[in-house]
Amino acid sequence: MIRFALNKGLAALLMLWIVGTIVFAVLFVVPGDPAELLLTSDGAVASQESVESLRRQMGLDKPLITQYLDFLAGAARFDFGQSLIDHVPVGKTIALRLPRTIELILAGLFLGLITGIPAGTWAGLRPGRSFDRVVSAANAVLISVPGFVTGTLFIYLFAQVLRWLPAGGYVSFASDPLLHLKLLTLPAITVGLHLFSIIFRMTRASVLEMRTHDWVRTAVAKGLRRKLVVRRHVVRNALGPIVTVVGLQMGILLGSTVLIEFIYNWPGLSGYLVTAVQQRDYPSVRAVILVVSALFILINFMVEMLYSVLDPRIRL
C-alpha cells in the first residue's frame, strides 16, 4: 500500500509540474507583447514607457529561464504576484474565494450522495418497479436541464413566489450563520441535483451488475440475510465506479460552477476566473488555472487511494 501510494504521489507531482509548465508557456504562445496587448485592449494608445513599466511589473524583462524558475518557485510558495487590475496579491484573493467554491461543491456533493446512493441502490435492487420507473424518468429530465436553468427556476419559485429563501448573495458564516446557510441552500441544491442524476444512474447500473455475479448468488444460496448480502456483497463492490465518477465530477465542478455562482451572486473562484479572463489579468488567470489543476490532481490521487482500499486488486 505504501509503495502504491508513493508511486501515485510521484505521478501526481509529475503531472502538476507538467501542468505548471503548460500554464507558464501559454502566455508566450499568444502573438504579440502581453504587456502591450493588456494596455491597448480597450483601443487606447500606450506609450513605450508604460509598456516597459508593465513589462518590469510582470517580470517579462527577465530571461525566459529566469521567469520560468521564478514562476515555479512562486507557485510552490503560493505566491503568484499581484493582480494587474486591483494590485491585490493573487494568492490572497484565491485564498479568500477558493473556500467558498469548495463549500458550495461539498454541500452539493453531500446532498447528491445522501439521495443518489440510496435511491440508486433501491432502484437497482428492484428494477422495473414503480419506484425505479418514476425516479428514472425524473432523473432523465434532471440530467437534460442545465444548472443555470434550474437555478433560475429555483430563484423564481422559492425566492420570488414563495419567499422562503433569499435569491442570492453571500454572508460569511462567522458574521451570520443562519443567513449564510439560507444563502447556501439554493446553490447547493442546484449543484446537488446535477450530482444526484449522475450518482443515481451510476449506482443503479453498478448494483444491477453486481446482482448478477456468482458470489452474490452464492451468498444468497448459503442462506445469508438479504440485508447482509446487499450491504457486504452488492453495495460495497458497487462503490468503486461511484467513487470514480464522484471524484471526476468534483474536479469538473471546480471550473464549471461559474454559471451557478453568477446566478446566485456567490463570490467563488469560478467567477473570479471569468473576470480575470475578461480583463486580461494574466497573473490571476495563470494562478487560478494552476490551483484548479492542482486540486483536480489531488482529488484524483485521493480517489485512487480510496479505490485501492475498496478494491485491493488495484494495488497489484
Backbone hydrogen bonds in HBPLUS format (Angstrom, degrees):
<---DONOR---> <-ACCEPTOR-->    atom                        ^
c    i                          cat <-CA-CA->   ^        H-A-AA   ^      H-
h    n   atom  resd res      DA  || num        DHA   H-A  angle D-A-AA Bond
n    s   type  num  typ     dist DA aas  dist angle  dist       angle   num
A0005-ALA N   A0001-MET O   2.91 MM   4  6.14 156.3  1.96 145.6 151.9     1
A0006-LEU N   A0002-ILE O   2.87 MM   4  6.13 157.0  1.92 150.9 157.3     2
A0007-ASN N   A0003-ARG O   2.96 MM   4  6.16 161.4  2.00 150.1 154.8     3
A0008-LYS N   A0004-PHE O   3.02 MM   4  6.24 163.8  2.05 148.7 153.1     4
A0009-GLY N   A0005-ALA O   2.80 MM   4  5.93 149.9  1.89 144.2 153.5     5
A0010-LEU N   A0006-LEU O   2.90 MM   4  6.10 160.9  1.94 151.7 155.6     6
A0011-ALA N   A0007-ASN O   3.00 MM   4  6.21 154.4  2.07 144.0 151.5     7
A0012-ALA N   A0008-LYS O   2.91 MM   4  6.12 147.1  2.02 141.3 150.3     8
A0013-LEU N   A0009-GLY O   2.97 MM   4  6.27 155.2  2.03 147.4 153.8     9
A0014-LEU N   A0010-LEU O   2.95 MM   4  6.17 157.6  2.00 147.2 153.4    10
A0015-MET N   A0011-ALA O   2.95 MM   4  6.14 157.9  2.00 144.5 150.6    11
A0016-LEU N   A0012-ALA O   2.90 MM   4  6.12 152.7  1.98 145.8 153.5    12
A0017-TRP N   A0013-LEU O   2.95 MM   4  6.23 154.5  2.02 147.9 154.1    13
A0018-ILE N   A0014-LEU O   3.00 MM   4  6.29 155.9  2.06 148.6 155.1    14
A0019-VAL N   A0015-MET O   2.94 MM   4  6.18 160.6  1.97 150.3 155.4    15
A0020-GLY N   A0016-LEU O   2.89 MM   4  6.10 160.1  1.93 148.0 153.8    16
A0021-THR N   A0017-TRP O   2.95 MM   4  6.16 153.7  2.02 145.7 152.5    17
A0022-ILE N   A0018-ILE O   2.97 MM   4  6.25 156.4  2.03 148.7 155.0    18
A0023-VAL N   A0019-VAL O   2.86 MM   4  6.11 163.4  1.89 155.5 159.9    19
A0024-PHE N   A0020-GLY O   2.97 MM   4  6.14 155.1  2.03 144.3 151.0    20
A0025-ALA N   A0021-THR O   2.95 MM   4  6.14 154.5  2.02 144.9 152.0    21
A0026-VAL N   A0022-ILE O   2.99 MM   4  6.14 139.0  2.16 149.2 159.0    22
A0028-PHE N   A0025-ALA O   3.02 MM   3  5.48 136.6  2.22 109.9 121.2    23
A0029-VAL N   A0026-VAL O   3.10 MM   3  5.11 150.6  2.19 101.6 110.7    24
A0037-LEU N   A0033-ASP O   2.86 MM   4  6.08 163.1  1.89 162.3 167.8    25
A0038-LEU N   A0034-PRO O   2.95 MM   4  6.06 152.7  2.02 144.7 151.6    26
A0039-LEU N   A0035-ALA O   3.11 MM   4  6.34 157.7  2.16 146.4 151.5    27
A0040-THR N   A0036-GLU O   3.01 MM   4  6.10 142.0  2.16 145.9 155.6    28
A0043-GLY N   A0040-THR O   3.17 MM   3  5.22 162.1  2.21 112.0 112.6    29
A0051-VAL N   A0047-SER O   3.09 MM   4  6.42 158.9  2.13 150.6 156.4    30
A0052-GLU N   A0048-GLN O   2.94 MM   4  6.15 162.4  1.97 149.5 153.9    31
A0053-SER N   A0049-GLU O   2.92 MM   4  6.07 152.7  1.99 144.5 152.3    32
A0054-LEU N   A0050-SER O   2.98 MM   4  6.19 159.1  2.03 148.3 153.2    33
A0055-ARG N   A0051-VAL O   2.91 MM   4  6.12 150.9  1.99 145.5 154.4    34
A0056-ARG N   A0052-GLU O   3.00 MM   4  6.25 153.9  2.07 144.4 150.4    35
A0057-GLN N   A0053-SER O   3.00 MM   4  6.29 151.0  2.09 141.4 149.9    36
A0058-MET N   A0054-LEU O   2.88 MM   4  6.10 150.3  1.97 148.8 156.1    37
A0059-GLY N   A0055-ARG O   2.93 MM   4  5.94 111.1  2.41 132.9 149.9    38
A0060-LEU N   A0055-ARG O   2.79 MM   5  4.96 140.3  1.95 152.5 152.4    39
A0059-GLY N   A0056-ARG O   3.16 MM   3  4.89 145.9  2.28  91.9 102.1    40
A0062-LYS N   A0059-GLY O   3.46 MM   3  5.95 169.2  2.47 111.6 114.4    41
A0066-THR N   A0063-PRO O   3.07 MM   3  5.28 120.2  2.44 100.8 115.7    42
A0067-GLN N   A0063-PRO O   2.97 MM   4  6.33 156.4  2.03 155.2 162.4    43
A0068-TYR N   A0064-LEU O   2.95 MM   4  6.20 156.1  2.00 149.5 156.2    44
A0069-LEU N   A0065-ILE O   3.01 MM   4  6.21 163.1  2.04 147.2 150.8    45
A0070-ASP N   A0066-THR O   2.89 MM   4  6.01 159.4  1.93 148.9 155.2    46
A0071-PHE N   A0067-GLN O   2.88 MM   4  6.01 150.0  1.97 143.6 152.0    47
A0072-LEU N   A0068-TYR O   3.05 MM   4  6.34 162.0  2.08 150.4 154.1    48
A0073-ALA N   A0069-LEU O   2.91 MM   4  6.05 162.5  1.94 148.6 154.1    49
A0074-GLY N   A0070-ASP O   2.85 MM   4  5.93 157.8  1.90 144.3 150.8    50
A0075-ALA N   A0071-PHE O   2.90 MM   4  6.06 156.5  1.95 146.5 153.4    51
A0076-ALA N   A0072-LEU O   2.98 MM   4  6.18 151.7  2.06 144.9 152.2    52
A0077-ARG N   A0073-ALA O   3.23 MM   4  6.50 136.0  2.43 137.0 147.8    53
A0077-ARG N   A0074-GLY O   3.09 MM   3  5.11 129.7  2.35  95.3 108.7    54
A0079-ASP N   A0074-GLY O   2.61 MM   5  4.58 171.5  1.62 148.6 145.4    55
A0078-PHE N   A0075-ALA O   3.09 MM   3  4.78 159.7  2.13  99.5 105.2    56
A0090-VAL N   A0081-GLY O   2.91 MM   9  6.06 164.3  1.93 153.5 158.0    57
A0083-SER N   A0088-VAL O   2.94 MM   5  5.46 164.0  1.96 136.7 140.7    58
A0087-HIS N   A0083-SER O   3.00 MM   4  4.64 129.0  2.27 117.7 128.0    59
A0092-LYS N   A0089-PRO O   3.15 MM   3  5.39 124.9  2.47 100.2 113.3    60
A0093-THR N   A0089-PRO O   3.26 MM   4  6.68 155.4  2.32 149.4 155.6    61
A0094-ILE N   A0090-VAL O   2.93 MM   4  6.21 164.2  1.96 158.7 162.9    62
A0095-ALA N   A0091-GLY O   2.89 MM   4  6.00 159.4  1.94 144.4 150.5    63
A0096-LEU N   A0092-LYS O   3.08 MM   4  6.27 133.0  2.31 136.0 147.8    64
A0096-LEU N   A0093-THR O   3.14 MM   3  5.09 130.4  2.40  92.6 106.0    65
A0097-ARG N   A0093-THR O   2.95 MM   4  6.20 153.6  2.02 149.9 156.9    66
A0098-LEU N   A0094-ILE O   2.76 MM   4  5.50 166.5  1.78 154.6 158.2    67
A0100-ARG N   A0097-ARG O   3.07 MM   3  5.44 129.4  2.34 107.3 120.4    68
A0101-THR N   A0097-ARG O   3.32 MM   4  6.76 155.2  2.39 153.9 160.3    69
A0102-ILE N   A0098-LEU O   2.97 MM   4  6.22 168.4  1.98 162.4 165.9    70
A0103-GLU N   A0099-PRO O   2.83 MM   4  5.88 153.7  1.90 139.8 147.4    71
A0104-LEU N   A0100-ARG O   3.05 MM   4  6.26 157.3  2.10 143.6 149.2    72
A0105-ILE N   A0101-THR O   2.96 MM   4  6.23 160.5  2.00 152.0 157.2    73
A0106-LEU N   A0102-ILE O   2.83 MM   4  5.98 167.3  1.85 155.7 159.2    74
A0107-ALA N   A0103-GLU O   2.93 MM   4  6.03 157.3  1.98 146.7 153.0    75
A0108-GLY N   A0104-LEU O   3.03 MM   4  6.22 160.3  2.07 145.1 150.5    76
A0109-LEU N   A0105-ILE O   2.75 MM   4  5.96 150.9  1.83 146.8 156.3    77
A0110-PHE N   A0106-LEU O   2.86 MM   4  6.02 156.5  1.91 146.5 152.0    78
A0111-LEU N   A0107-ALA O   3.16 MM   4  6.43 161.0  2.20 145.7 150.0    79
A0112-GLY N   A0108-GLY O   2.89 MM   4  6.10 154.9  1.96 145.5 153.2    80
A0113-LEU N   A0109-LEU O   2.86 MM   4  6.01 154.6  1.92 152.6 158.5    81
A0114-ILE N   A0110-PHE O   3.07 MM   4  6.20 173.5  2.08 154.0 155.6    82
A0116-GLY N   A0112-GLY O   2.72 MM   4  5.43 152.0  1.80 138.8 148.7    83
A0117-ILE N   A0113-LEU O   3.26 MM   4  5.68 161.2  2.30 132.9 138.4    84
A0119-ALA N   A0115-THR O   3.17 MM   4  6.06 156.6  2.22 140.6 147.7    85
A0120-GLY N   A0116-GLY O   2.81 MM   4  5.77 157.4  1.86 144.3 151.7    86
A0121-THR N   A0117-ILE O   2.88 MM   4  5.94 156.5  1.93 150.3 156.8    87
A0122-TRP N   A0118-PRO O   2.93 MM   4  6.07 166.6  1.95 150.5 154.2    88
A0123-ALA N   A0119-ALA O   2.96 MM   4  6.10 160.8  1.99 147.2 152.8    89
A0124-GLY N   A0120-GLY O   2.86 MM   4  5.93 151.7  1.94 141.0 149.3    90
A0125-LEU N   A0121-THR O   2.94 MM   4  6.12 145.5  2.06 148.3 156.6    91
A0126-ARG N   A0122-TRP O   3.18 MM   4  6.29 132.9  2.41 137.3 148.6    92
A0129-ARG N   A0126-ARG O   3.45 MM   3  6.05 163.5  2.48 132.7 133.4    93
A0133-ARG N   A0129-ARG O   2.98 MM   4  6.23 165.4  2.00 162.1 166.3    94
A0134-VAL N   A0130-SER O   2.93 MM   4  6.08 168.4  1.95 157.7 160.9    95
A0135-VAL N   A0131-PHE O   2.99 MM   4  6.01 171.1  2.00 155.0 157.3    96
A0136-SER N   A0132-ASP O   2.97 MM   4  5.82 155.7  2.03 141.6 149.3    97
A0137-ALA N   A0133-ARG O   3.02 MM   4  6.06 153.4  2.09 139.7 146.7    98
A0138-ALA N   A0134-VAL O   2.94 MM   4  6.22 163.8  1.97 151.8 156.5    99
A0139-ASN N   A0135-VAL O   2.78 MM   4  5.88 150.9  1.86 145.1 154.0   100
A0140-ALA N   A0136-SER O   2.97 MM   4  6.16 146.3  2.09 140.4 148.4   101
A0141-VAL N   A0137-ALA O   3.28 MM   4  6.64 146.4  2.40 142.6 150.5   102
A0142-LEU N   A0138-ALA O   2.98 MM   4  6.29 160.7  2.02 149.2 154.6   103
A0143-ILE N   A0139-ASN O   2.94 MM   4  6.06 166.3  1.95 155.3 157.6   104
A0144-SER N   A0141-VAL O   3.23 MM   3  5.36 140.7  2.39  99.7 110.7   105
A0145-VAL N   A0142-LEU O   3.26 MM   3  5.43 155.4  2.32 104.1 111.2   106
A0149-VAL N   A0146-PRO O   3.17 MM   3  5.45 131.5  2.42 102.0 114.3   107
A0150-THR N   A0146-PRO O   3.18 MM   4  6.55 163.6  2.21 153.4 157.6   108
A0151-GLY N   A0147-GLY O   2.85 MM   4  6.04 160.5  1.88 150.3 156.1   109
A0152-THR N   A0148-PHE O   3.04 MM   4  6.08 153.3  2.12 133.2 139.9   110
A0153-LEU N   A0149-VAL O   3.01 MM   4  6.27 160.7  2.05 151.9 156.8   111
A0154-PHE N   A0150-THR O   2.91 MM   4  6.15 155.4  1.97 150.2 157.4   112
A0155-ILE N   A0151-GLY O   2.97 MM   4  6.21 158.0  2.02 149.0 154.4   113
A0156-TYR N   A0152-THR O   3.05 MM   4  6.31 160.5  2.08 147.3 152.5   114
A0157-LEU N   A0153-LEU O   2.87 MM   4  6.07 162.3  1.91 151.7 156.6   115
A0158-PHE N   A0154-PHE O   2.81 MM   4  5.62 153.3  1.88 148.9 155.8   116
A0159-ALA N   A0155-ILE O   3.07 MM   4  5.01 139.7  2.23 119.4 130.3   117
A0160-GLN N   A0155-ILE O   3.14 MM   5  6.58 139.3  2.31 153.0 164.3   118
A0161-VAL N   A0156-TYR O   2.97 MM   5  6.24 143.4  2.11 147.9 159.0   119
A0162-LEU N   A0157-LEU O   2.86 MM   5  6.07 169.3  1.88 161.6 165.1   120
A0164-TRP N   A0158-PHE O   2.77 MM   6  5.48 142.0  1.91 154.6 167.2   121
A0165-LEU N   A0158-PHE O   3.28 MM   7  5.95 165.7  2.30 133.2 136.8   122
A0169-GLY N   A0264-TYR O   2.81 MM  95  6.18 150.1  1.90 163.6 154.2   123
A0176-ASP N   A0172-SER O   3.25 MM   4  6.51 164.0  2.27 154.5 158.3   124
A0180-HIS N   A0176-ASP O   2.96 MM   4  6.06 155.7  2.02 154.9 162.7   125
A0181-LEU N   A0177-PRO O   3.04 MM   4  6.28 158.2  2.09 149.2 153.7   126
A0182-LYS N   A0178-LEU O   3.00 MM   4  6.29 152.3  2.08 146.4 154.7   127
A0183-LEU N   A0179-LEU O   2.90 MM   4  6.13 158.6  1.95 150.8 155.9   128
A0184-LEU N   A0180-HIS O   2.98 MM   4  6.16 136.7  2.17 140.1 152.3   129
A0185-THR N   A0181-LEU O   3.06 MM   4  6.08 131.2  2.31 140.7 151.2   130
A0188-ALA N   A0184-LEU O   2.98 MM   4  5.95 160.1  2.02 155.4 161.8   131
A0189-ILE N   A0185-THR O   2.93 MM   4  6.13 157.6  1.98 154.2 160.6   132
A0190-THR N   A0186-LEU O   3.00 MM   4  6.17 156.5  2.05 150.5 156.9   133
A0191-VAL N   A0187-PRO O   3.01 MM   4  6.31 161.2  2.05 151.4 155.3   134
A0192-GLY N   A0188-ALA O   2.72 MM   4  5.83 158.1  1.76 147.6 155.4   135
A0193-LEU N   A0189-ILE O   2.86 MM   4  5.98 149.1  1.95 148.5 153.7   136
A0195-LEU N   A0191-VAL O   3.10 MM   4  6.44 161.9  2.13 152.6 157.7   137
A0196-PHE N   A0192-GLY O   2.71 MM   4  5.85 150.9  1.79 146.1 155.4   138
A0197-SER N   A0193-LEU O   3.14 MM   4  6.32 160.3  2.18 147.0 149.8   139
A0199-ILE N   A0195-LEU O   2.80 MM   4  5.96 175.2  1.81 163.5 165.2   140
A0200-PHE N   A0196-PHE O   2.77 MM   4  5.71 162.9  1.80 152.0 157.3   141
A0201-ARG N   A0197-SER O   3.34 MM   4  6.31 163.5  2.37 132.6 137.0   142
A0202-MET N   A0198-ILE O   3.02 MM   4  6.22 166.0  2.04 152.9 157.0   143
A0203-THR N   A0199-ILE O   2.83 MM   4  5.89 163.1  1.86 151.5 156.7   144
A0204-ARG N   A0200-PHE O   2.92 MM   4  6.00 167.6  1.94 152.4 156.3   145
A0205-ALA N   A0201-ARG O   3.04 MM   4  6.15 165.2  2.06 146.6 150.9   146
A0206-SER N   A0202-MET O   2.90 MM   4  6.04 158.3  1.95 146.6 153.1   147
A0207-VAL N   A0203-THR O   2.89 MM   4  6.02 166.3  1.91 155.7 159.1   148
A0208-LEU N   A0204-ARG O   2.97 MM   4  6.11 161.3  2.01 148.5 154.0   149
A0209-GLU N   A0205-ALA O   3.04 MM   4  6.25 151.1  2.13 142.2 149.7   150
A0210-MET N   A0206-SER O   2.90 MM   4  6.14 162.9  1.93 152.0 156.8   151
A0211-ARG N   A0207-VAL O   3.05 MM   4  6.18 148.9  2.15 149.9 156.5   152
A0212-THR N   A0209-GLU O   3.16 MM   3  5.70 152.0  2.24 112.3 119.8   153
A0213-HIS N   A0210-MET O   3.20 MM   3  5.52 166.5  2.22 112.6 116.7   154
A0217-ARG N   A0213-HIS O   3.35 MM   4  6.76 163.9  2.38 150.0 154.0   155
A0218-THR N   A0214-ASP O   2.81 MM   4  6.02 153.0  1.88 152.0 160.5   156
A0219-ALA N   A0215-TRP O   3.00 MM   4  6.07 154.5  2.06 134.7 141.1   157
A0220-VAL N   A0216-VAL O   2.99 MM   4  6.27 156.6  2.04 149.5 155.7   158
A0221-ALA N   A0217-ARG O   2.86 MM   4  6.04 155.8  1.92 143.6 150.9   159
A0222-LYS N   A0218-THR O   2.91 MM   4  6.14 139.0  2.08 144.9 155.6   160
A0224-LEU N   A0219-ALA O   3.30 MM   5  5.91 161.4  2.33 167.7 162.3   161
A0223-GLY N   A0220-VAL O   3.04 MM   3  5.32 156.0  2.10 106.8 114.4   162
A0229-VAL N   A0225-ARG O   2.98 MM   4  6.29 157.2  2.03 154.4 161.2   163
A0230-VAL N   A0226-ARG O   2.89 MM   4  6.13 163.7  1.92 156.2 160.5   164
A0231-ARG N   A0227-LYS O   2.93 MM   4  6.05 162.6  1.96 146.4 151.4   165
A0232-ARG N   A0228-LEU O   2.93 MM   4  5.87 170.5  1.94 150.3 153.5   166
A0233-HIS N   A0229-VAL O   2.94 MM   4  5.25 147.7  2.04 131.0 141.3   167
A0234-VAL N   A0229-VAL O   3.19 MM   5  6.57 130.5  2.44 149.2 158.3   168
A0235-VAL N   A0230-VAL O   2.74 MM   5  5.87 176.3  1.74 170.7 171.1   169
A0238-ALA N   A0234-VAL O   2.98 MM   4  6.10 131.6  2.22 141.6 155.8   170
A0238-ALA N   A0235-VAL O   3.05 MM   3  4.92 128.1  2.33  93.0 107.8   171
A0239-LEU N   A0236-ARG O   3.35 MM   3  5.41 155.0  2.42  99.0 106.1   172
A0243-VAL N   A0239-LEU O   2.83 MM   4  6.01 161.5  1.87 161.8 165.0   173
A0244-THR N   A0240-GLY O   3.13 MM   4  6.42 159.2  2.17 152.6 158.5   174
A0245-VAL N   A0241-PRO O   3.02 MM   4  6.23 167.4  2.04 150.5 152.9   175
A0246-VAL N   A0242-ILE O   2.93 MM   4  6.07 154.6  1.99 150.3 157.8   176
A0247-GLY N   A0243-VAL O   2.98 MM   4  6.14 159.7  2.02 147.8 153.0   177
A0248-LEU N   A0244-THR O   3.06 MM   4  6.35 160.0  2.10 150.5 155.7   178
A0249-GLN N   A0245-VAL O   2.96 MM   4  6.08 157.0  2.01 143.1 149.6   179
A0250-MET N   A0246-VAL O   2.94 MM   4  6.15 153.4  2.01 149.5 156.2   180
A0251-GLY N   A0247-GLY O   3.18 MM   4  6.43 158.9  2.23 146.3 151.3   181
A0252-ILE N   A0248-LEU O   2.97 MM   4  6.23 156.7  2.03 148.5 155.3   182
A0253-LEU N   A0249-GLN O   2.82 MM   4  5.95 157.2  1.88 148.8 155.0   183
A0255-GLY N   A0252-ILE O   3.16 MM   3  5.85 146.5  2.28 115.2 122.4   184
A0256-SER N   A0252-ILE O   3.06 MM   4  6.10 129.9  2.32 140.1 154.0   185
A0261-GLU N   A0257-THR O   2.82 MM   4  6.03 164.6  1.85 162.3 167.0   186
A0262-PHE N   A0258-VAL O   2.87 MM   4  6.01 147.5  1.97 141.3 151.0   187
A0263-ILE N   A0259-LEU O   2.86 MM   4  6.05 161.6  1.89 149.5 153.8   188
A0264-TYR N   A0260-ILE O   3.10 MM   4  6.21 166.7  2.11 150.3 153.4   189
A0266-TRP N   A0261-GLU O   2.76 MM   5  4.55 152.8  1.83 136.3 142.9   190
A0265-ASN N   A0262-PHE O   3.27 MM   3  4.94 156.7  2.33  95.0 101.7   191
A0268-GLY N   A0266-TRP O   2.78 MM   2  5.81 129.5  2.03 116.9 100.9   192
A0273-LEU N   A0269-LEU O   3.03 MM   4  6.32 148.4  2.13 148.8 156.8   193
A0274-VAL N   A0270-SER O   3.15 MM   4  6.50 159.5  2.19 151.6 156.0   194
A0275-THR N   A0271-GLY O   3.08 MM   4  6.31 164.3  2.11 149.3 153.2   195
A0276-ALA N   A0272-TYR O   2.95 MM   4  6.12 156.6  2.01 145.6 152.3   196
A0277-VAL N   A0273-LEU O   2.94 MM   4  6.18 154.6  2.01 151.5 157.8   197
A0278-GLN N   A0274-VAL O   2.99 MM   4  6.23 163.4  2.02 152.0 156.4   198
A0279-GLN N   A0275-THR O   3.02 MM   4  6.19 151.0  2.11 147.0 154.5   199
A0281-ASP N   A0276-ALA O   2.85 MM   5  4.89 167.3  1.87 149.1 151.1   200
A0280-ARG N   A0277-VAL O   3.20 MM   3  4.96 159.4  2.24  99.3 105.3   201
A0285-VAL N   A0281-ASP O   3.00 MM   4  6.25 162.0  2.03 157.3 163.2   202
A0286-ARG N   A0282-TYR O   2.93 MM   4  6.04 173.4  1.94 160.2 161.8   203
A0287-ALA N   A0283-PRO O   3.02 MM   4  6.11 162.8  2.05 142.9 148.0   204
A0288-VAL N   A0284-SER O   2.94 MM   4  6.09 170.1  1.95 155.7 157.8   205
A0289-ILE N   A0285-VAL O   3.07 MM   4  6.17 171.0  2.08 154.2 157.0   206
A0290-LEU N   A0286-ARG O   2.99 MM   4  6.14 159.3  2.04 149.1 155.4   207
A0291-VAL N   A0287-ALA O   2.87 MM   4  6.05 161.3  1.91 153.5 158.7   208
A0292-VAL N   A0288-VAL O   2.88 MM   4  6.02 168.3  1.90 155.5 158.7   209
A0293-SER N   A0289-ILE O   2.93 MM   4  6.01 157.3  1.98 143.3 150.2   210
A0294-ALA N   A0290-LEU O   2.88 MM   4  6.05 156.2  1.94 145.5 152.3   211
A0295-LEU N   A0291-VAL O   2.94 MM   4  6.19 157.4  1.99 149.2 155.0   212
A0296-PHE N   A0292-VAL O   2.90 MM   4  6.12 152.9  1.97 146.0 153.9   213
A0297-ILE N   A0293-SER O   2.93 MM   4  6.20 157.8  1.98 150.9 156.3   214
A0298-LEU N   A0294-ALA O   2.89 MM   4  6.12 156.0  1.95 145.6 152.9   215
A0299-ILE N   A0295-LEU O   2.83 MM   4  6.04 157.7  1.88 149.4 155.1   216
A0300-ASN N   A0296-PHE O   3.02 MM   4  6.26 158.8  2.06 145.9 151.5   217
A0301-PHE N   A0297-ILE O   2.94 MM   4  6.19 153.2  2.01 146.7 154.3   218
A0302-MET N   A0298-LEU O   2.96 MM   4  6.24 159.7  2.00 151.2 156.0   219
A0303-VAL N   A0299-ILE O   2.88 MM   4  6.11 152.9  1.95 148.4 156.4   220
A0304-GLU N   A0300-ASN O   2.94 MM   4  6.18 156.8  2.00 147.5 153.1   221
A0305-MET N   A0301-PHE O   3.03 MM   4  6.31 152.7  2.11 145.8 153.4   222
A0306-LEU N   A0302-MET O   2.93 MM   4  6.17 163.8  1.96 149.9 154.1   223
A0307-TYR N   A0303-VAL O   2.76 MM   4  5.88 155.2  1.82 148.6 156.6   224
A0308-SER N   A0304-GLU O   2.94 MM   4  6.05 148.1  2.04 140.2 148.0   225
A0309-VAL N   A0305-MET O   3.18 MM   4  6.52 135.5  2.39 138.6 149.9   226
A0309-VAL N   A0306-LEU O   3.13 MM   3  5.12 130.1  2.39  93.7 107.0   227
A0310-LEU N   A0306-LEU O   3.03 MM   4  6.38 156.3  2.08 149.1 155.2   228
A0311-ASP N   A0307-TYR O   2.82 MM   4  5.97 152.7  1.90 148.0 156.0   229
A0314-ILE N   A0311-ASP O   3.04 MM   3  6.03 165.8  2.06 132.8 135.0   230
A0315-ARG N   A0312-PRO O   3.13 MM   3  5.70 142.9  2.28 112.8 120.9   231
A0316-LEU N   A0313-ARG O   3.06 MM   3  5.46 155.2  2.12 110.5 118.2   232
